[in-house]
Amino acid sequence: MRTARDNFIDQDGIVKTWPAKKSMQIEVLKYIAKKFDLNKNYAEKEVNDLLANLCLARDGAFIRRELVESNLLQREKNCSKYWRVYLANLPTEIQSTNLVLKSSKIEDLVKLQQLFLKFNKYMEKFNGITEWKIEDVELSLKEGNLPPNGVKERYQHKSIYCKDSGELVGYMDFYNGHPIEDIYYIPTLYIDGEHQKKGWGKEIVEEVCKSIMLSGFSAIRLGVDITNWRALYFWYSLGFSKITKLSGDKVFADNHYMRIELERGESATPLLGLGAST
């Protein structure tokens, strides 16, 4: 599917014109940055040669400078070495009207385990999983809940606190770059049942999504059990309207389960007033 960015790139993948709007310039710069290999160092001449073959719209020095200033490439102070960087993780703390989302602490392990048990007990009827390891909470805090070939540095486990009382009321976790590099993945969101139906889930998710997209990611994805109608309405109302994957049982019957992966892209518009309030 074509995007607005494709208007500036020809059929051979060469940037032929330079956009006037800063937001679209960033999109073109992200396209260019992806042509550099991760975990590889480039000499300045190598950078210039790659850019000369990739972009006819502006000179290589301009593009090189813009890539560095946009934090898509990093370099040594003497410009002897350049390298492509991962897009940034979420900041240490994010605030909404009523909530604070910040990195989980091992000191909160017992409370997080209690929330974990509540969450999984609630999810039983949607995913059929009846046994969980409470030790997984501590493992997530220390080593991360990683996808295949994932790395700890790109995983974040964050606790949700009520601003007024300071109470730990829920948690989320995140993985930076799954299933591909410029997609941010949200494996879990849970707010304690005592604090649901206050709109807190929506307000903190909106702040999280703003932060992710400002960091340069093209989309955010998550998975929902297909019979969890309340969750489907909740995420759909927040702009997660594109289906990217179906997994699980292909037969509709008791004790059969399926999961749907949803995506919110850069142009997503929350459908206010639609869906369950969490």
N, C-alpha and C positions, 0 to 999 in steps of 0.2 A: 504494500500500500504506500503510495506516494505521500510525502509530507511537504510542508512549506519549505523546509531546508533543501529539498531536491530541486527547487527552482534555480538554485545557485550552483548546481553540480551537473556536469554533462554525463552522457551515457558511458563515458570511459572512466567516470569517477573523479574527474578533475574539476576543481573549483574554478568556474569560468567568470563569475561576477561576484562582487563583494556586497553583502547586504548593508543597507543604511541603518536599520534598527539594531541597537546594541544587543537585544535579546536574541535576534537571529544570528548576529555575529558570533555569539557564544555557541550557538548550535553548530555553526560551520566549524568553529575552532574545535569543538568536541569531536566532530567528524575527522578533522585532520589529526588530532591527538591520537585517535585510535589506530592510525597507521604506524605509530611507533610501538615497538614491542615493549611489554612490561619486563622489568628485571634485566634490562639491557642498557648499557651506557653508550652514548653517542658523542663523538667529537663534533665540534661546531661545523666542520666541513660536511660531515655526514648528515647533520640536520639540514644544512643549506641544500645539499643535493636532493634529499627527500622532498623538501618543500618546493624546490624548483620543478620537480616532476609532478607535483600534486596540486599546486595552486598557481594559476595564471592571473588571478585577479589582483593580487598585491605582491610586492617584492618579499623575498625570503626574510630579510631583516625585520620587516614589520610583523610578519606572521610569527616569527620566532619570539619576538618581544611580547606579542599579544598572548601567545601560549604560556609564557612564563608568568606574565602579570595575571592571567586567569587561573594560575595554579594548576594548569594541565600538564605543564612540563616544569621540572626543577633543574637548576644548574649550579655548578660551582661558581664562587665569586669571580674567579678569573676566566670564566666561560670555557674552561678546558673540557668540561663534561656536562652532558645533558641527559636526563632520564625522565621517563613518563611515570606519573604517580597515580595511585589509586585515588578515586574520589573520596572525599572526607567522610568519616563517621559522623553520626549525630553529635552535637555539642554535649558537654557533660550534663547540662541542665536545660530543660525547656519548661516554660511556664504558660499556663492558660488562665482563664478567669478564676477558676476554683482549685486548680491542681498544680502540682509541681512534679515533673518527671525527671528523675536523676538516677545516676548509676547505682545499682543495687550494692548493698554492703553485706559482708558476711555476718555482721552483727544483727542483721534482720532475718537471718536464715530461718528461725523458728516460725516467724510470721509468714514468710514467703512459702514455707512448706505447708502451712495451714491453708493458704490461698490456693496453692497447687492442688491439694487434695479436694478442696471444694470445686475447683474448676474441672478436674478430671471426673469427679463424681457426676457433675452436671452433664459432661460430654458423653457419658456412657451410652445414652440412648441414641446418640447420633453416629458414633464411630464403633460401637461394640467392644471397646477396650475396657476391661474390668479389672485389670491388674496394672499397677504403676509402681515405680520405684521412687520412693520419697528421696532417696539419695541422689536422684537425678537433678534436684534443685541445687544442691551444693556443687555437683559436677558442672552444671551450667555456669555457676558463678566463677568457678576456678578455671575451668578448661573450655567452656563454651558449648553450646548445642549446635554443632557444625554440620553443614551439608557435606556430601562427598567431596573430598579434597579441599575442604574448607580450612581456614587458618584462624586462630584465636583472635588475632589483632582486628579482624573484621566483624567480630561478633560483639553485641552489646546486650546486657540484661539490665533493664531499668525498672525501678520501683516507682509507683504512683502514690503521691502523698496529697492529702487534703491540706490546702493552704491554711485554713482557719484553725484546724485542730492539730495538724502535724501527723495525723494518723496515716499509717500505710494502708491504702485501700485497694491496691491492685498492682499489676505488673505488666510489662511488655518486653519482648525481646526482638532483636533485629539482626539481620545479616547484610553486610555491605557487599553487593556484587553477586547476586544469585537470582536466576540461573546464569545470567551473563553479567558482565562487569558493571554496566551502568543502570542496573535495576536493583533497587533496595527491597529486601524481603522482610515481611513482618510475620514470623511464625505464630506469635501469641499475643493476644490482648485479653486481659481479664480484670474486671472490676468487681469487688465483693458484692454479692447479691444485696446486702444491706444498703449499698450506695448506688444501685442501678436505678434506672428510670428518672434520673436527675439531669440527663443530658451531658454528663461528665465525659463519657466515652467519646462522644462526637467532638467535644471541644478540645480534648487533648489530641485526638487523631488529626484534627485540622491543623493544629500547631506543628505536629510531627511532620505532616505532609508538606507544609510550607517550608520547613527547614530542609527536608530531603530534596525538594525540587530546586531550592535556591543553591544547593551544593552541586548542582549540575547533572543529577540523575535524570534519565529519560522517563522512568516509570517506577511504580511501586507495586509489588505483588504480594498476595497472601492466599492461603487456602481456607476453604469453608466446607464443612460437611454438608452434602447437598440437601439433607432433610432438616437442617438447622435453619428453618425459615426466618426466624428472628434475626440471626446473624446475617443471612443473605440480604434481607431488607436493610439492615444497619449499614453494611458495607456498600451496598448499591446506592443508598442515599448519600454516601460520602464520595461518590464518583468512581467507585470500583465497578465499572460496568462492562469491561471487556473480559470475555472468557478466553483464557490462554491454555487451559489444560483440564482434562478430566482423568481421574485415576480411581481405581477400585473395582468393585464387582460390576459386571455388565448385565447381571440379572436382577430384576426388581422382585424382591421377595423378603420375607422376614429374615433377620440376621444377615442381610446383605447390605453393604455400605459403599458409598461413592463420595469422592471429594472433588470439589471444583476449585480451580485456581482463577482468581480475579485480578485484574490490573487497572490501576489508575494512572493515566498518562499525564503529560504536561498540560494538555488543554482540558482536563477533566473539570466539570462544574458540579459541585455538590448539589443534590436535588433536595433543597430545604423543604422540610415538612413531610418528607416521605420516609417511611421506615420506622423501625423500633427505636426507642430511646434508651441508650445505655449509659 
